[in-house]
Amino acid sequence: MKFPLLVWASLTSILSAAGLTFPEPVKELKAAADATEIIADFPFSNTSDKAVEIKRYDAGCTCVAVGVESGKLVYQPGESGVVRAKFDMSNYSGDVEKPVGIWLDNDPEKSPSVQLMVKVHIPEVLKIETKTVKWDVGAPPTPQIIKLIVEGDDKVHIVSVTHSNENFLQELKTIEDGRAYELVITPKDTKISGLGVFRIETDCKIERHKYKQAFASIRRALPSEIAPAKP
């Protein structure tokens, strides 16, 4: 389930809602390049003068499992607990943000009293600058470049590049061995629209970073992109 992003939750350093106080409602974490999951713990306490019940919790994404320490859901005044969010990063890279909603007593279905945020930086072993190169239908078939930059201490080599559309020609250039490459893509013609998917295989030892994808697109210009005719 998706729920609205509450701006105040991402801006304040301490979050208090319906009696529960979270000293750190936003957790910023840096994952290791070979990590497949990361855990964010959100300690809280009941600072009110009455019991508070956690009705439910949800991250709105199957990649984040949310739970409350020991399964305890009712907190008396002065009691403390921990909300834990476990993020499966298998299909992610770069900077990722995941909200976690906590519903307390009498919260509306779509408006949790508490919204926490997990911010994770997941290193990209092979960073692709400009993942999609584009041509308009009928435009000159000039070459375009996709830059491939290796980040981190270890060298990574491009083993092969394959693509799905024979209308595109490709050339892989080594700028610095194990560090920087350029994938030059040129359409044979731009008469009709089409999409090419380029599968990039590397010798990276981390399986989830071994393969990357880039794209080439020939498309018809949108009406908003067409310059009006001069009178």
C-alpha positions as CSV (number, residue, x, y, z in Angstrom):
1,M,0.0,0.0,0.0
2,K,1.2,3.5,-0.8
3,F,0.7,6.4,1.5
4,P,1.4,10.1,1.3
5,L,4.9,11.4,2.0
6,L,4.7,13.6,5.0
7,V,7.2,16.5,4.6
8,W,7.5,17.2,8.3
9,A,8.8,13.6,8.9
10,S,11.8,14.1,6.6
11,L,12.7,17.6,7.9
12,T,12.6,17.3,11.7
13,S,15.3,15.6,13.8
14,I,12.8,14.4,16.4
15,L,9.4,13.1,15.5
16,S,6.5,13.0,18.1
17,A,3.1,11.7,17.1
18,A,0.2,10.5,19.2
19,G,2.4,9.9,22.2
20,L,5.3,8.1,20.5
21,T,8.6,10.0,20.1
22,F,11.2,8.9,17.6
23,P,14.6,10.7,18.1
24,E,15.7,9.7,14.6
25,P,12.8,9.5,12.1
26,V,15.2,9.6,9.2
27,K,18.0,7.0,8.9
28,E,20.8,7.6,6.4
29,L,22.9,4.6,5.7
30,K,25.7,3.6,3.4
31,A,25.7,0.0,2.2
32,A,28.7,-2.0,1.2
33,A,29.0,-2.8,-2.5
34,D,28.5,-6.5,-1.9
35,A,25.6,-6.2,0.6
36,T,22.3,-7.5,-0.4
37,E,20.3,-6.2,2.6
38,I,20.6,-3.5,5.2
39,I,18.8,-2.9,8.5
40,A,17.6,0.4,9.9
41,D,16.5,0.5,13.6
42,F,14.2,3.3,14.8
43,P,14.1,3.5,18.6
44,F,11.1,5.2,20.2
45,S,9.4,5.8,23.5
46,N,6.0,6.6,24.8
47,T,6.3,10.2,26.2
48,S,2.6,10.6,26.8
49,D,0.5,9.9,29.9
50,K,-1.5,7.0,28.4
51,A,-1.0,3.7,26.6
52,V,-0.3,3.8,22.9
53,E,-1.1,0.9,20.6
54,I,0.6,0.3,17.2
55,K,-2.2,-0.9,15.0
56,R,0.0,-1.8,12.0
57,Y,3.0,-0.9,10.0
58,D,3.8,-0.9,6.2
59,A,6.6,0.2,3.9
60,G,4.5,0.1,0.8
61,C,7.1,-2.1,-0.9
62,T,7.8,-5.8,-0.8
63,C,11.5,-5.1,-0.7
64,V,11.2,-3.7,2.9
65,A,10.2,-5.9,5.8
66,V,9.0,-4.0,8.8
67,G,8.6,-5.3,12.4
68,V,8.5,-4.1,16.0
69,E,10.9,-5.4,18.6
70,S,9.7,-8.6,20.3
71,G,6.3,-8.2,18.6
72,K,5.1,-5.8,21.3
73,L,2.4,-3.4,20.1
74,V,1.1,-1.7,23.2
75,Y,3.3,0.7,25.1
76,Q,2.6,2.2,28.5
77,P,3.8,5.7,29.5
78,G,7.6,5.6,29.7
79,E,8.1,2.4,27.8
80,S,10.4,2.1,24.8
81,G,10.7,0.0,21.8
82,V,12.3,-0.3,18.3
83,V,10.8,-0.4,14.8
84,R,13.1,-2.4,12.5
85,A,13.1,-2.0,8.7
86,K,15.0,-4.6,6.7
87,F,15.7,-3.5,3.1
88,D,16.4,-6.1,0.4
89,M,18.7,-4.2,-2.0
90,S,19.1,-6.9,-4.5
91,N,17.6,-4.9,-7.4
92,Y,18.7,-1.4,-6.4
93,S,21.8,0.8,-6.7
94,G,22.5,4.5,-6.2
95,D,20.6,6.6,-3.7
96,V,17.3,5.0,-2.6
97,E,14.7,6.3,-0.2
98,K,12.0,4.1,1.4
99,P,9.2,5.4,3.7
100,V,7.8,3.3,6.6
101,G,4.4,4.1,7.9
102,I,3.3,3.4,11.4
103,W,-0.5,3.5,12.2
104,L,-1.5,4.2,15.8
105,D,-4.9,4.4,17.5
106,N,-7.7,5.9,15.3
107,D,-5.4,6.6,12.3
108,P,-7.2,6.9,9.0
109,E,-6.5,4.0,6.5
110,K,-4.3,6.2,4.3
111,S,-2.7,8.5,6.9
112,P,-0.3,6.9,9.4
113,S,0.5,9.1,12.4
114,V,4.2,8.2,12.0
115,Q,6.2,8.1,8.8
116,L,9.8,7.1,9.0
117,M,12.3,7.2,6.2
118,V,15.2,5.0,5.3
119,K,17.8,6.6,3.0
120,V,20.5,4.3,1.6
121,H,23.4,4.9,-0.6
122,I,24.2,1.7,-2.5
123,P,27.5,1.9,-4.4
124,E,27.4,1.5,-8.1
125,V,30.4,-0.6,-9.1
126,L,29.9,0.3,-12.7
127,K,28.2,3.7,-13.1
128,I,26.5,4.4,-16.4
129,E,26.3,8.1,-17.4
130,T,23.3,8.6,-19.7
131,K,21.6,5.2,-19.6
132,T,19.5,6.0,-22.7
133,V,20.6,7.7,-25.9
134,K,17.8,9.0,-28.1
135,W,17.2,10.1,-31.7
136,D,14.0,11.6,-33.2
137,V,12.5,9.8,-36.2
138,G,14.1,11.3,-39.3
139,A,17.0,12.9,-37.5
140,P,20.6,12.4,-38.7
141,P,21.9,9.0,-37.5
142,T,24.9,10.6,-35.7
143,P,26.8,8.5,-33.1
144,Q,26.1,9.0,-29.4
145,I,28.2,7.9,-26.4
146,I,27.3,6.2,-23.2
147,K,30.1,6.5,-20.6
148,L,30.8,3.6,-18.3
149,I,32.8,4.6,-15.2
150,V,34.2,2.1,-12.6
151,E,33.8,3.3,-9.1
152,G,35.7,1.9,-6.0
153,D,39.2,0.5,-5.6
154,D,39.0,-2.6,-7.7
155,K,39.3,-2.6,-11.5
156,V,36.3,-4.0,-13.5
157,H,36.5,-4.9,-17.1
158,I,33.8,-5.0,-19.8
159,V,33.7,-8.6,-21.0
160,S,31.0,-8.2,-23.7
161,V,28.2,-6.0,-24.9
162,T,25.2,-7.5,-26.8
163,H,22.1,-5.8,-28.1
164,S,18.5,-6.6,-29.2
165,N,18.1,-4.5,-32.3
166,E,20.1,-4.9,-35.5
167,N,19.4,-1.3,-36.5
168,F,22.0,-0.1,-34.0
169,L,25.7,-0.4,-34.4
170,Q,27.9,-0.5,-31.4
171,E,31.6,0.1,-30.6
172,L,33.2,-0.3,-27.2
173,K,36.2,1.9,-26.5
174,T,38.6,1.5,-23.6
175,I,39.5,4.9,-22.2
176,E,41.3,3.5,-19.2
177,D,41.7,-0.2,-18.6
178,G,39.4,-1.4,-15.9
179,R,38.4,2.1,-15.1
180,A,36.6,3.9,-17.9
181,Y,34.9,2.9,-21.1
182,E,32.7,4.5,-23.8
183,L,30.0,2.6,-25.7
184,V,29.4,4.4,-29.0
185,I,26.0,3.7,-30.5
186,T,25.0,4.6,-34.1
187,P,21.6,3.8,-35.7
188,K,21.8,2.6,-39.3
189,D,18.9,4.8,-40.1
190,T,16.2,6.7,-38.2
191,K,13.2,6.1,-40.5
192,I,11.1,4.3,-38.0
193,S,10.8,4.3,-34.2
194,G,12.6,1.5,-32.3
195,L,14.3,0.5,-29.1
196,G,17.6,-1.2,-28.5
197,V,18.6,-2.9,-25.2
198,F,22.3,-3.3,-24.6
199,R,23.4,-5.9,-22.1
200,I,26.8,-5.2,-20.6
201,E,28.6,-8.1,-19.0
202,T,31.6,-7.4,-16.7
203,D,34.1,-9.5,-14.7
204,C,32.9,-8.0,-11.4
205,K,33.2,-10.6,-8.7
206,I,30.0,-9.3,-7.0
207,E,27.2,-11.1,-8.9
208,R,24.6,-8.4,-8.5
209,H,26.9,-5.9,-10.2
210,K,28.1,-8.2,-12.9
211,Y,25.5,-7.2,-15.5
212,K,24.2,-3.8,-16.5
213,Q,21.8,-2.4,-19.2
214,A,21.8,0.6,-21.4
215,F,19.2,1.7,-24.0
216,A,19.0,3.4,-27.4
217,S,15.7,4.8,-28.6
218,I,14.4,6.2,-31.9
219,R,11.2,8.0,-31.2
220,R,8.7,10.5,-32.7
221,A,9.1,13.9,-31.1
222,L,6.3,14.9,-28.7
223,P,4.0,17.8,-29.9
224,S,5.4,19.9,-27.0
225,E,8.9,19.4,-28.4
226,I,8.1,20.6,-31.9
227,A,9.0,24.2,-32.5
228,P,6.1,26.2,-34.0
229,A,6.5,27.2,-37.7
230,K,7.8,30.7,-38.3
231,P,5.2,33.0,-39.9
